[in-house]
Amino acid sequence: MKKLQDLKFNEHQLIKNLVTLMVSWRLLLFIFQVTAMGVLAFKRSFPYVKELLKPFGQAIFWQWANFDGVHYLTIVQQGYLNTGFIQAFFPLYPLGVRYLTAIWQNYLVSGLLLSHLCFLAALAVFYKLLRLDYSANTSFKSLVFLICFPTSFYFAAFYSESLFLLLVLLSFWLMRQKRWLVSAICISLASATRLVGLFLIPALIWEFWQVNKLHNPGSKLKSLKMMLAFLIAPTGWLAYSLYLKQHFGDFFLYAHVQGAYGAQRTSGKIILLYQVFWRYLKMLLTVQKNSWVYYTVVLEFLAGAGFLLLLLLAFNKKLRIRWSYLFYALPAYLLPTLTGTFSSMPRYVLTLFPAFIVLGSIKNSRVLTLLLFFFLALLWLSTALFTQGYWIG
């Protein structure tokens, strides 16, 4: 691990290092999946396996579209059906898959290709964003923690994680380059991918104010650009909401279907964070310890508690994490918890990139080594379970 701690490389080696990192990661996921197929029976714990997934061929491919991947695949193939919960999934990822299928005549392959390409691009943008403030060593360690995280396999799945992370990081990179309008377009696309994309808007306003409060604060042209950027930023979310209103009669249907979607979510009232922690403490004491459900409960609790701690540590001035990053990350963390559960939190935290900056800033080589091995062990187990039909997040 000392080699990682002392890592030095020139900028021109970036693509080579990132491709090597991603290929190594993807090979590990393949090994984890194949190993699981040999020791774990497939658990049919979600619908439409036979109807929607198996027609695409070998399990080695379609297992990456388990659970929510089935819903995304349904949207790609049939659009938004009036099933009572599918509207919880925002449209940009399935739209991207549909357009890519015009080139690559297979929905599943197109979606997996889109996820992989977006993740590779996200790694590159994340590194470039980090290098604005941190050393090559800290920047690369942050990427390693992201790619080794126990649920990073979702970046390789038929899910929107890779696309959303790329749009979030691009938005911040463009803010840092003072390209406000283009950043607003990325925010708009992010808000058409996930509702929490809207939390990039306060970050955009903050970054603009920080840049301009001492330099031409009264510039009409800059004010006009910012006003236009502010109007553009929420248009992805607005377009989807208007679509829901027109076709289903409910502007906020994506929120109102949360209860029907399952995962023990509560809709119609707000559950406070301390109540969620109390609920999970009780679950840790009552859920049967020898069931795979217990592992999921533990993983959800660790993700909820661990990332809350990491985001609080991000306020440490020594870490030099920008306030704008936290203006996005904190509400993006809190919003899912308001439904009363940490369900899917192990997946949602993947895009809370300031937490990975905190991890990448660890200087103690022993702590660094232990954490990475712990993450990799959980990544092996989580990948095995997910691909074999066990709920992870």
KAQUISUL-V427544 format. One record per helix or strand. SS is the DSSP state (H for helix, E for strand). FROM is the first residue (numbers start at 1). LEN is the number of residues. Records with the same first field share a line. If there is no record, write none. Layout:
SS=FROM-LEN, FROM-LEN
//
This chain:
H=2-4, 11-29, 49-8, 59-7, 68-11, 86-3, 92-10, 107-24, 136-13, 152-5, 161-16, 180-12, 195-18, 220-14, 235-14, 253-4, 258-4, 273-14, 292-22, 317-3, 323-15, 345-7, 353-8, 365-23
//
